[in-house]
Amino acid sequence: DGVLWRRSRSALSRRSWRPTSAKPGSRPWHTLPMAASRPAIDPDEGLAALFQRAHVGARRASSLLLQPQLQDLENVYDLLEAVRSGASAASLGISARDFERICDCALPALRSAEAAAAALALFACPS
């Protein structure tokens, strides 16, 4: 993967082996920007794509999409609206494990009604 390992100069250091870049002049891993860790919210993204991005298994995702509570929701915007209005994971037919996976990997704004409202405010058009 382009990572070489070299022995630290100090034998007393806590980490005696550390990664180094294979290319001279490239940035070390600890100075890379962290913008990629928070995915952008696409309000038009379909729920199937959201579940795939959250690493929900294909069989589980297809069964979630068949839940009557989720059939009225077409995209991420609708899901955020439902959470903002007070819907919980259980009322949407999503298991706690899948809900945590979605929040951790793909859509952190689902954690609370306040976070969903803040995310929806980003998409509000000024009138």
Helices and strands as residue ranges (DSSP letters): E 3-7, E 17-21, G 29-31, G 35-37, H 47-53, H 58-65, H 68-71, H 76-84, H 89-92, H 96-105, G 108-110, H 113-121
